[in-house]
Amino acid sequence: MKKTFILFLILVSLVSFAQERKDLGNTFIKTLLVDKNTEKAHASFDASIAGEIPVTDLKSVVDQILGNLGAFKNVVEVNQENDKYYYYSEFEKSKLDILITFNEQNKIIGFLLVPHKIFDKADDKTALKIKSGDIELKGTLLVPEQNSKKKLVVFVHGSGPQDRDEAIGDNRPFKDIADDLFKNGIASYRYDKRTNSNPETFSEQSTAADETINDAVNVVNYFKTNADYKDYQIIVLGHSLGAYLMPRIAGKAKASKYIFMAGNARPMQDLILDQYEYIHKVNPAGLPQTEVENIKKQVAFLNSGKFTADTPSSELPLGLSGAYWKYLQTYKPLDEVKTIQSPMFFAQGGRDYQVTEKDFSLWKNALKNDKTAVFKWYPSLSHIFIKGTGTPSPKDYGIKGNVDQEFLNDLIQFILK
């Protein structure tokens, strides 16, 4: 599971009580990231931790943040959740939340950079919460009031703590797709992944079922059993990890159609190893050979007879738990996909270095006798189905774009057929 962002956690405390919490956070961000006055920021630390975080360490953290994200530009908006304040911030290369947590004395005790969290507005008629296990999933429901085709698409995310738009930098692939579906009379529901909205529910014992599958199934069942949608066809769209897990989702959800966007058919550890080797090849300085060798060692151990569910996560790829990897070892998507009786659409971009033609061909071969399965290859599209040129690399995600219209047209045709 690729880590898109580097997280930084600094426990701090401000002395001043004169400002409101929102202003305290804004002032601290400006002092640290705009003025770059680390000494002044350090003077605001609580005495109990000031000695543990020297000024030099604080400066290194700031340098690392700005080095990865570019210059800090401004705070776009501020959202509140209990004692936590999310400062949606724009940097030169990306936008994300600066999460600041206050204690009862209005002192800042947490400073964390996280992917942007979407907060539903009180008057947002498209907001919909759906109960799934121990949480309520928060999402956006778009239902055309005119020209409705009585089709509803449920979106299932790729890896990582994705929000409902599957935002990466300034790109919002799920939102692009949902908006285009809406224009064509097709309803949709996209929700914040639980590792984004409720990361505390994900533990060392959690598996891909807990992370992705169960929530997707519960959302599908919500619409299948809701009287307002009794005349609708429910369709599931999965991207990347969501597409990889689609055969297991289909076995439990029984939807009308399934859409696989850039889904890997190979074991995830094989995919990760290919990604590391590719990224090192195109940017050796960004991903040193030592990290490639480390992931090779971890993958080799995972594939050996020594691996067990109790293996420490530190010894496994991407720091995922033994329980997580053990679940995936028993999952055979190419076998399970053959049991799906509903029409399937497979889409793959030629500029995708994360999931490649190897996987696309494996799906295609597994379903060579299934006349309802549709396969579409898009030579110029990336992993998030945005058109590009040149050698594919992680830098592509920092270039603002929109999901390709040719793909969207094919997608709509499949849904309406």
Salt bridges, closest charged atoms under 4 A:
ASP35 OD1 - LYS30 NZ 3.11
ASP63 OD2 - LYS59 NZ 3.07
GLU81 OE2 - LYS117 NZ 2.95
ASP83 OD1 - ARG21 NH1 3.06
GLU90 OE2 - LYS73 NZ 3.51
ASP97 OD1 - HIS116 ND1 2.96
ASP120 OD1 - ARG164 NH1 2.82
ASP134 OD1 - ARG194 NH1 2.98
ASP165 OD1 - ARG190 NE 2.78
GLU166 OE1 - HIS239 ND1 2.90
ASP179 OD2 - LYS175 NZ 2.88
ASP192 OD2 - ARG164 NH2 2.94
GLU211 OE2 - LYS193 NZ 2.99
ASP215 OD2 - ARG194 NE 2.83
ASP231 OD2 - LYS230 NZ 3.67
ASP274 OD2 - ARG266 NH1 2.77
ASP274 OD2 - LYS358 NZ 3.45
GLU277 OE2 - LYS296 NZ 3.65
GLU293 OE2 - LYS296 NZ 3.76
GLU336 OE2 - ARG248 NH2 2.53
ASP352 OD2 - HIS383 ND1 2.63
ASP359 OD2 - ARG266 NH2 2.91
ASP396 OD2 - ARG351 NH2 3.22
ASP404 OD1 - LYS387 NZ 3.65
